Every structure is written in C-alpha cells, then in structure tokens.
Amino acid sequence: MRISHFWTLMDDEFGAAYAGSLARDHVLGALGNRTVVQALADGEPPRAVWEAICVDMDVPPERRLGRDTRVARGAQGGQAGQAGRSSR
C-alpha cells in the first residue's frame, strides 16, 4: 500500500479533519504505543498501520478496503477522457 492510498483510506473512513487528529493524537498499542504519524515516520508499513487503526477503531471488515464508489480514470462514466469529445 502506498502512503497516498493510506491517507485516502483515512480520509474516506474518518473524514479529513478527524483523520488528521486521529493520526496525530491516538496512541495505538499494536504499534508499540505510537501514534499513526509516529509509526509511519519510523518506517512502519502503511498497510500495517491501516490494519492497526481499523482494529482499534472497530472499522468493519467490509469498509477496510475503502470506498467502492470511486470510478477509475478512463472507465465508463468517469470524467477522464471526456474532454475534447464532440457529440454528433
């Protein structure tokens, strides 16, 4: 998991404002009594940090992979690739 994906999951699950506060202030025993920010700065893999926060915050398993409402770039219904097309 990339760090950018980790932060997307955090924002999606907790909201941008609370995700930041949670990451800075909430101490996780599973991460050696470190916060999310400390664990990531110490080189802990983002996947391990995400799993620890999900367990600690009781995120249901069906939401641990993120939202399924996002449309991939270039997919049907997405915005990508729409510019420059003319309707006939």
Residue pairs with C-beta under 8 A, 6 or more apart in sequence:
1 45
1 46
1 47
1 50
2 46
3 40
3 46
5 46
5 66
6 40
6 46
6 47
6 49
6 50
7 19
8 66
9 50
9 66
10 19
10 22
10 23
10 36
10 50
10 53
11 19
12 66
12 67
13 19
13 59
13 63
13 66
14 22
14 57
22 36
22 53
22 57
23 35
23 36
23 37
24 35
24 36
24 37
25 35
26 35
26 36
26 53
26 56
27 33
27 34
27 35
28 34
28 35
28 36
28 39
28 52
28 53
28 56
29 56
30 52
30 55
30 56
31 38
31 39
31 44
31 48
31 49
31 52
32 39
34 42
34 44
36 49
36 53
39 48
39 49
39 52
40 46
40 49
50 64
51 64
53 59
54 64
71 77
71 78
71 79
72 78
73 80
73 81
74 80
74 81
